[in-house]
Amino acid sequence: MKVFVEGHGCSANLAETEQIKGFLREQSLELVQREEEADCIILNTCGVKKETENSMLNRIRKLDEISQKNSSQLLVVGCLPKINSQAILAVSPRIVQFGTDLQPIASFLRLGQQAYSPAVKQIRHNDFVSIIPISKGCLSACTFCGTKIARGHLKSYTIEEINKKFEEGLKEGIKEFWLTSQDSGCYGFDYNYNVVNLLETLLQNNGDFRIRIGMASPQYLQKYFDELMWVLRDERVYRFLHLPVQSGSDRIIGLMKRQYTVDYYKSLVKKIRSVFPDMTFSTDIIVGFPEETEHDFQETIDLLLETRPDVVNISRYGARQGTPAARMLGQLHGRIKKQRSRIASKTCAEISFENNKKLLGTRQKILVTEAGRKGNFVGRANNYKPVVIENDLRGEFVEAEITAAFPTYLKGSVHKQI
């Protein structure tokens, strides 16, 4: 059987797409690069935003046309079938839908028993990066979140099985590892340990490598804050934290059921920066949440200006089917959400640009891991800021002088390999 596999979404979804491919190849199925060549098409979907859902549905329509023309089977898997299966059914009743498990795919293709786990072989989209899933689901109950519907309650993988995957990557020459999940902040809480315990084990491995910690909800860090600050002293852990705040208004955060306050978030950022001034902060913002007033939105802008995050993922609120927020009164007009999104985006771009300009003229140790868009290559500094260089030194550490700064990346000139 010839199979075409395509995936979209977050790094956790990306890891699962890699596992689907790896599992199928282990079962001696042929993976093809073109949809038209396949007997079976597997689309691993994302449904985190309404805009994303619309994009996925457009792709599903296109693949359905191809599968009907070629008499192939289309499987739509991942988050969207769990969030809005009716929308997929409306495209075509012949589409087979599965959720966020590997087992239904294996059963449908008559390939026996197999669930997602770090033990599943992966075919990496980047030969220099290993994406290791550390858990599924989360402990939160955010009112806007469709991913919770798709992924469910927290189920952590054990430190032992994650470390085994990590060791395998090191033997294969991998130097950059992403620890991915729906929420790294609560990793291990179902086993009475946490992400720091995991990092301590991984860092016992010898070698010069880099680990990126995935998104962590702020409220969980207070349970192991001091230990996290200690483990981040090891340069093999990127000084990068993705702490989604979502709003600068305590009232809106309360309606979102986010389990922290703005003051707590600000104090967290201040404490971390006092220890690591070069820490790269990433956060998420939702504009236009139900009942968000101009004052609430201005509080969000004020928070951005005060905490000055390096990376901000800005989303216009879109109702996700089955979530409490979708049933709330005070849904805002799309025009208002678009306007607020533009203001927030402009603010964030200015902040990021100012942050990046501070690194001009400095020399940074970077790990080069990917090809750029214009024939150049991209590495990451120790604080995970992207640095574009001209040399193809993928898989290598280099020292580069920062020669130019832009809102979303830096440009560097290589001085030497390390």
GIMO-V77431 format. One record per backbone hydrogen bond with DSSP energy under -0.5 kcal/mol. CO is the residue of the C=O (numbers start at 1). NH is the residue of the N-H. E is the energy in kcal/mol with one decimal. If there is no record, write none. Layout:
BEGIN
co->[CO & CO]
nh->[NH & NH]
e->[E & E]
END
This chain:
BEGIN
co->[1 & 2 & 2 & 3 & 4 & 6 & 10 & 11 & 12 & 13 & 14 & 15 & 16 & 17 & 18 & 18 & 19 & 20 & 21 & 22 & 23 & 24 & 25 & 29 & 30 & 34 & 35 & 39 & 40 & 41 & 41 & 42 & 42 & 43 & 43 & 44 & 45 & 49 & 50 & 51 & 52 & 53 & 54 & 55 & 56 & 57 & 58 & 59 & 60 & 61 & 62 & 63 & 64 & 65 & 66 & 67 & 67 & 73 & 73 & 74 & 74 & 75 & 75 & 76 & 77 & 78 & 79 & 79 & 80 & 84 & 85 & 86 & 87 & 88 & 88 & 92 & 96 & 99 & 102 & 103 & 104 & 105 & 106 & 107 & 117 & 122 & 126 & 128 & 128 & 129 & 130 & 130 & 131 & 132 & 134 & 136 & 138 & 142 & 143 & 144 & 146 & 147 & 148 & 152 & 155 & 158 & 159 & 160 & 161 & 162 & 163 & 164 & 165 & 166 & 167 & 168 & 169 & 170 & 175 & 176 & 177 & 177 & 178 & 178 & 179 & 180 & 180 & 183 & 184 & 186 & 188 & 188 & 188 & 189 & 194 & 195 & 196 & 197 & 198 & 199 & 201 & 202 & 207 & 210 & 211 & 211 & 212 & 215 & 215 & 217 & 217 & 218 & 218 & 220 & 221 & 224 & 225 & 226 & 227 & 228 & 230 & 231 & 233 & 234 & 236 & 236 & 238 & 239 & 241 & 241 & 242 & 242 & 244 & 245 & 246 & 248 & 249 & 250 & 251 & 252 & 253 & 253 & 254 & 256 & 257 & 261 & 262 & 263 & 264 & 265 & 266 & 267 & 268 & 269 & 270 & 271 & 272 & 272 & 276 & 279 & 280 & 281 & 281 & 282 & 283 & 284 & 284 & 285 & 285 & 287 & 288 & 289 & 293 & 294 & 295 & 296 & 297 & 298 & 299 & 300 & 301 & 302 & 303 & 304 & 311 & 312 & 313 & 313 & 315 & 315 & 319 & 320 & 323 & 323 & 324 & 325 & 330 & 333 & 333 & 334 & 335 & 336 & 337 & 338 & 339 & 340 & 341 & 342 & 343 & 344 & 345 & 346 & 347 & 348 & 349 & 350 & 351 & 352 & 353 & 354 & 355 & 356 & 357 & 359 & 362 & 364 & 364 & 365 & 366 & 366 & 367 & 368 & 370 & 376 & 377 & 378 & 378 & 379 & 380 & 381 & 382 & 385 & 386 & 387 & 388 & 389 & 391 & 393 & 396 & 397 & 398 & 398 & 399 & 399 & 400 & 401 & 401 & 402 & 404 & 409 & 410 & 411 & 411 & 413 & 416]
nh->[30 & 39 & 40 & 32 & 42 & 44 & 14 & 15 & 16 & 17 & 18 & 19 & 20 & 21 & 22 & 123 & 23 & 24 & 25 & 26 & 27 & 29 & 28 & 31 & 3 & 37 & 38 & 73 & 4 & 43 & 75 & 6 & 44 & 45 & 77 & 8 & 79 & 53 & 54 & 55 & 56 & 57 & 58 & 59 & 60 & 61 & 62 & 63 & 64 & 65 & 66 & 67 & 68 & 69 & 70 & 71 & 72 & 41 & 75 & 76 & 96 & 43 & 77 & 98 & 45 & 82 & 82 & 83 & 84 & 88 & 89 & 90 & 91 & 91 & 92 & 95 & 76 & 78 & 106 & 107 & 108 & 109 & 111 & 110 & 120 & 124 & 129 & 175 & 176 & 131 & 132 & 178 & 133 & 180 & 157 & 155 & 154 & 145 & 325 & 146 & 150 & 151 & 152 & 138 & 136 & 162 & 163 & 164 & 165 & 166 & 167 & 168 & 169 & 170 & 171 & 172 & 174 & 173 & 210 & 130 & 179 & 212 & 132 & 180 & 214 & 134 & 135 & 186 & 187 & 189 & 191 & 192 & 193 & 192 & 198 & 199 & 200 & 201 & 202 & 203 & 204 & 205 & 209 & 177 & 213 & 238 & 179 & 184 & 185 & 220 & 221 & 221 & 222 & 223 & 224 & 228 & 229 & 230 & 231 & 232 & 233 & 234 & 235 & 237 & 211 & 238 & 240 & 280 & 243 & 282 & 216 & 244 & 218 & 247 & 286 & 250 & 253 & 254 & 255 & 256 & 257 & 258 & 257 & 143 & 141 & 265 & 266 & 267 & 268 & 269 & 270 & 271 & 272 & 273 & 274 & 275 & 275 & 276 & 279 & 281 & 241 & 310 & 311 & 243 & 313 & 245 & 246 & 287 & 315 & 317 & 332 & 292 & 297 & 298 & 299 & 300 & 301 & 302 & 303 & 304 & 305 & 306 & 307 & 308 & 283 & 314 & 285 & 315 & 287 & 317 & 321 & 323 & 326 & 327 & 327 & 328 & 291 & 336 & 337 & 338 & 339 & 340 & 341 & 342 & 343 & 344 & 345 & 346 & 347 & 348 & 349 & 350 & 351 & 352 & 353 & 354 & 355 & 356 & 357 & 358 & 358 & 359 & 360 & 362 & 402 & 366 & 400 & 382 & 368 & 398 & 380 & 395 & 378 & 372 & 389 & 369 & 370 & 387 & 367 & 384 & 239 & 381 & 410 & 379 & 412 & 377 & 393 & 396 & 368 & 418 & 366 & 400 & 415 & 416 & 364 & 403 & 413 & 361 & 411 & 406 & 388 & 403 & 404 & 401 & 399]
e->[-2.2 & -2.6 & -1.8 & -2.4 & -3.1 & -3.2 & -2.3 & -2.4 & -1.9 & -2.3 & -2.2 & -1.9 & -2.5 & -2.1 & -2.5 & -1.6 & -3.1 & -2.4 & -2.3 & -2.1 & -1.3 & -2.4 & -1.9 & -0.6 & -3.2 & -1.4 & -1.4 & -2.4 & -2.4 & -0.5 & -3.4 & -2.5 & -0.6 & -0.7 & -2.9 & -1.7 & -1.6 & -2.3 & -2.3 & -2.1 & -2.6 & -2.7 & -2.0 & -2.0 & -2.7 & -2.3 & -1.8 & -2.6 & -2.6 & -2.0 & -1.8 & -2.8 & -2.4 & -2.1 & -2.1 & -0.7 & -2.1 & -3.3 & -0.6 & -0.5 & -2.2 & -2.9 & -0.6 & -2.1 & -3.0 & -0.5 & -0.9 & -1.7 & -3.4 & -1.0 & -2.5 & -2.0 & -0.7 & -0.9 & -1.5 & -1.2 & -2.9 & -2.7 & -2.3 & -2.9 & -2.5 & -2.0 & -3.3 & -1.4 & -1.6 & -0.7 & -1.6 & -0.7 & -0.9 & -0.6 & -0.7 & -2.6 & -0.6 & -2.3 & -2.6 & -2.6 & -1.0 & -1.1 & -2.5 & -0.6 & -1.7 & -3.1 & -2.5 & -1.6 & -2.0 & -1.9 & -2.7 & -1.9 & -1.6 & -2.3 & -2.7 & -2.1 & -2.0 & -2.1 & -2.1 & -1.3 & -2.6 & -1.5 & -3.2 & -2.6 & -0.5 & -3.0 & -3.2 & -0.8 & -1.1 & -2.9 & -0.7 & -0.8 & -1.3 & -2.0 & -2.1 & -0.5 & -2.5 & -0.6 & -1.5 & -2.6 & -2.7 & -1.5 & -2.4 & -2.6 & -1.3 & -1.5 & -0.8 & -2.7 & -0.5 & -2.5 & -2.8 & -3.2 & -0.6 & -1.4 & -0.5 & -1.2 & -0.5 & -1.5 & -1.6 & -2.2 & -2.4 & -1.6 & -2.2 & -2.0 & -1.4 & -1.4 & -0.5 & -2.2 & -2.1 & -0.6 & -2.2 & -2.4 & -0.8 & -2.5 & -2.9 & -0.6 & -0.5 & -1.3 & -2.4 & -0.5 & -2.7 & -2.1 & -1.8 & -2.0 & -0.7 & -1.8 & -0.8 & -1.7 & -0.5 & -2.1 & -2.8 & -2.5 & -2.1 & -2.3 & -2.4 & -2.4 & -2.3 & -2.5 & -1.6 & -1.0 & -0.7 & -3.1 & -2.0 & -0.6 & -2.3 & -1.5 & -2.0 & -2.5 & -2.6 & -0.7 & -3.0 & -0.5 & -2.8 & -3.1 & -0.5 & -2.5 & -2.4 & -2.5 & -2.0 & -1.4 & -2.1 & -2.7 & -2.0 & -2.2 & -2.4 & -1.8 & -2.9 & -2.3 & -2.3 & -0.8 & -2.7 & -0.5 & -2.9 & -0.5 & -0.5 & -2.0 & -0.7 & -0.5 & -1.3 & -1.2 & -2.5 & -0.7 & -1.8 & -2.5 & -2.1 & -2.4 & -2.2 & -2.0 & -1.9 & -2.5 & -2.6 & -2.3 & -2.2 & -2.6 & -2.4 & -2.0 & -2.1 & -2.8 & -2.3 & -2.1 & -2.5 & -2.6 & -2.1 & -0.8 & -0.7 & -1.8 & -1.4 & -2.0 & -2.8 & -0.6 & -2.6 & -0.5 & -0.6 & -2.6 & -2.0 & -3.6 & -3.0 & -3.7 & -2.9 & -2.2 & -1.7 & -2.9 & -2.0 & -2.5 & -2.6 & -2.3 & -2.5 & -2.7 & -3.0 & -2.8 & -1.5 & -2.0 & -2.4 & -2.8 & -3.0 & -0.5 & -3.3 & -1.3 & -3.0 & -0.6 & -2.4 & -2.8 & -2.7 & -2.2 & -3.0 & -2.6 & -1.4 & -2.6 & -3.2]
END
